[in-house]
């Protein structure tokens, strides 16, 4: 079973580091092309290779690790998913231009962190992604921790907990096995509509929760 990672920012690159440490091959991509990932690939060779977004999207398991603002544009351009597993690692936040009025918005408690929550009209983000990746088995995972923690599954004498949720039992079982293989403890939060809102940053009840199993 092969793995593709769409997105090579802090989130995607640290997920790739976790795979590399466990010796799990993956193809990682970004919007600038494989050549721009030379340094990351050099760091994580020979396990992690760079490819186009289209190549990464052909994998059996595709991890979506891009900014929320890019989700629909990027995923809409990809071919049919045909029952493959898509792991949604995104969160509905936008980065704020430090020179914009949003950076000084007193009603936004996240402005000091340089982000703002995206208004989804009462929906949770994975319900939106589910519509975009129609035909895929969608699992929510990798999104509730600081991206830097994803490269270090073992800490403080134990293993970090990663929550996951989804509507397809077989897909969740596959993703849980992957999480365990790279050193995390997988905890099933149930269906996508139950677990997705709980782990979503910035306001999910479990968003940012750093549980460790000793």
C-alpha positions as CSV (number, residue, x, y, z in Angstrom):
1,X,0.0,0.0,0.0
2,X,1.5,3.3,-1.1
3,X,1.1,6.8,0.5
4,X,0.9,10.3,-1.0
5,X,1.2,13.6,0.9
6,X,-0.3,16.7,-0.7
7,X,1.3,19.7,0.9
8,X,4.8,20.2,2.1
9,X,4.5,23.0,4.6
10,X,5.0,22.5,8.4
11,X,2.2,20.0,8.5
12,X,3.0,17.8,5.4
13,X,6.8,17.8,6.0
14,X,6.4,16.7,9.6
15,X,4.0,13.9,8.7
16,X,6.7,12.9,6.1
17,X,9.3,12.9,8.9
18,X,7.2,10.6,11.0
19,X,6.9,8.2,8.0
20,X,10.6,8.4,7.3
21,X,11.5,7.6,10.9
22,X,9.4,4.4,10.7
23,X,10.8,3.5,7.3
24,X,7.5,4.0,5.5
25,X,7.9,5.2,1.9
26,X,5.7,8.1,0.7
27,X,5.6,10.6,-2.1
28,X,5.3,14.2,-1.1
29,X,4.1,17.1,-3.3
30,X,3.5,20.9,-3.2
31,X,2.3,23.6,-5.5
32,X,5.8,24.6,-6.6
33,X,6.9,21.2,-8.1
34,X,9.2,18.4,-7.0
35,X,12.4,20.4,-7.6
36,X,11.5,22.7,-4.8
37,X,11.5,19.8,-2.3
38,X,15.1,18.8,-2.9
39,X,16.3,19.7,0.6
40,X,13.4,17.9,2.3
41,X,13.9,14.8,0.2
42,X,17.7,14.9,0.9
43,X,16.9,15.0,4.7
44,X,14.4,12.1,4.5
45,X,16.0,10.0,1.8
46,X,15.6,7.3,0.7
47,X,12.2,6.8,2.2
48,X,10.5,10.0,1.1
49,X,10.4,11.1,-2.6
50,X,9.1,14.2,-4.2
51,X,6.4,14.1,-6.9
52,X,3.7,16.1,-8.5
53,X,0.4,16.6,-6.8
54,X,-1.2,14.3,-9.4
55,X,1.3,11.6,-8.6
56,X,0.7,11.9,-4.8
57,X,-3.0,11.8,-5.4
58,X,-2.8,8.4,-7.1
59,X,-1.6,6.6,-3.9
60,X,-3.7,4.2,-2.0
61,X,-3.7,6.5,1.0
62,X,-3.6,10.3,0.3
63,X,-2.9,12.7,3.2
64,X,-4.2,16.2,2.5
65,X,-2.0,18.6,4.4
66,X,-2.6,22.0,2.7
67,X,-4.0,25.3,3.8
68,X,-7.7,25.5,4.1
69,X,-7.8,28.3,1.5
70,X,-6.3,25.9,-1.1
71,X,-8.4,22.8,-0.3
72,X,-11.1,23.2,-2.9
73,X,-8.9,24.6,-5.6
74,X,-6.3,21.8,-5.3
75,X,-8.6,18.8,-4.8
76,X,-11.1,19.8,-7.4
77,X,-8.3,19.4,-10.0
78,X,-7.6,15.8,-9.2
79,X,-9.2,12.7,-10.9
80,X,-11.8,10.5,-9.3
81,X,-10.9,8.8,-6.0
82,X,-12.6,5.5,-6.7
83,X,-12.7,4.3,-3.1
84,X,-9.2,5.2,-2.1
85,X,-8.5,6.5,1.4
86,X,-8.1,10.2,1.9
87,X,-6.8,11.5,5.2
88,X,-8.0,15.0,6.0
89,X,-5.3,16.7,8.1
90,X,-6.6,20.2,7.4
91,X,-8.2,22.8,9.8
92,X,-10.5,25.7,8.8
93,X,-8.2,28.6,9.6
94,X,-6.7,31.3,7.5
95,X,-3.4,33.2,7.9
96,X,-3.8,36.9,8.4
97,X,-1.7,39.5,6.6
98,X,0.1,41.3,9.5
99,X,-0.5,44.6,7.8
100,X,-4.3,44.1,7.4
101,X,-7.1,45.3,9.7
102,X,-7.7,41.6,10.6
103,X,-4.4,41.5,12.4
104,X,-5.8,44.0,14.9
105,X,-9.4,42.7,15.1
106,X,-10.3,42.8,18.8
107,X,-13.1,40.3,18.2
108,X,-10.7,37.6,17.0
109,X,-8.9,35.9,19.9
110,X,-6.6,34.2,17.4
111,X,-5.3,37.4,15.8
112,X,-2.2,37.4,18.1
113,X,-1.3,34.0,16.5
114,X,-1.7,35.3,13.0
115,X,-4.8,33.3,12.1
116,X,-8.5,33.6,12.0
117,X,-11.2,30.9,12.0
118,X,-13.1,30.4,8.7
119,X,-16.9,30.7,9.0
120,X,-18.3,27.5,7.6
121,X,-21.9,28.3,8.5
122,X,-22.2,25.9,11.3
123,X,-20.6,23.0,9.4
124,X,-17.4,21.2,10.4
125,X,-14.5,21.2,8.0
126,X,-14.4,17.5,7.1
127,X,-18.1,17.6,6.0
128,X,-16.9,20.1,3.4
129,X,-13.9,18.0,2.4
130,X,-16.1,14.9,2.2
131,X,-18.1,16.6,-0.6
132,X,-15.0,17.6,-2.5
133,X,-13.4,14.2,-2.4
134,X,-16.6,12.4,-3.4
135,X,-15.9,8.7,-3.9
136,X,-13.1,8.5,-1.4
137,X,-13.1,6.9,2.0
138,X,-12.4,10.0,4.2
139,X,-10.7,9.8,7.6
140,X,-9.9,12.8,9.8
141,X,-6.5,12.5,11.4
142,X,-3.2,14.4,12.0
143,X,-4.9,17.7,12.6
144,X,-5.4,18.3,16.3
145,X,-1.7,18.6,17.3
146,X,0.9,21.2,16.6
147,X,2.5,20.2,13.4
148,X,6.0,20.0,15.0
149,X,4.7,17.3,17.4
150,X,3.9,15.0,14.5
151,X,7.6,14.4,13.8
152,X,8.1,13.2,17.4
153,X,5.5,10.4,18.2
154,X,7.4,9.4,21.3
155,X,7.8,11.9,24.1
156,X,8.0,12.1,27.9
157,X,8.5,8.4,28.2
158,X,5.4,7.5,26.2
159,X,3.6,7.8,22.9
160,X,1.5,10.7,21.7
161,X,-2.2,10.1,21.1
162,X,-3.6,10.8,17.6
163,X,-7.4,11.0,17.3
164,X,-9.1,9.8,14.1
165,X,-12.7,9.5,12.8
166,X,-14.5,8.4,9.7
167,X,-17.5,6.7,8.3
168,X,-15.8,3.6,6.7
169,X,-14.7,1.0,9.3
170,X,-12.2,-0.6,7.0
171,X,-10.6,2.7,6.1
172,X,-10.3,3.7,9.7
173,X,-8.7,0.3,10.6
174,X,-6.1,1.0,7.8
175,X,-5.4,4.5,9.1
176,X,-5.2,3.3,12.7
177,X,-2.6,0.7,11.7
178,X,-0.6,3.4,9.9
179,X,-0.7,5.7,13.0
180,X,0.5,2.8,15.2
181,X,3.2,1.9,12.8
182,X,4.7,5.4,12.9
183,X,4.7,5.3,16.7
184,X,1.4,7.0,17.8
185,X,-1.5,5.7,19.8
186,X,-4.6,5.9,17.6
187,X,-7.9,6.7,19.3
188,X,-11.2,6.3,17.4
189,X,-13.7,9.1,17.9
190,X,-16.4,7.5,15.8
191,X,-18.0,8.8,12.7
192,X,-16.8,11.9,10.8
193,X,-19.7,14.0,12.0
194,X,-19.0,13.0,15.6
195,X,-15.2,13.1,15.7
196,X,-14.5,15.8,13.1
197,X,-15.8,18.7,15.1
198,X,-14.1,17.5,18.3
199,X,-10.6,17.7,16.9
200,X,-10.9,20.7,14.6
201,X,-8.7,23.6,15.4
202,X,-9.1,26.2,16.7
203,X,-12.2,25.6,18.7
204,X,-12.8,21.8,18.8
205,X,-12.9,20.4,22.3
206,X,-9.9,18.1,21.6
207,X,-8.1,20.6,19.3
208,X,-4.5,20.9,20.6
209,X,-5.0,18.2,23.3
210,X,-1.6,16.5,23.8
211,X,-2.4,13.2,25.4
212,X,0.4,10.7,26.0
213,X,0.1,7.0,26.7
214,X,2.8,5.9,29.1
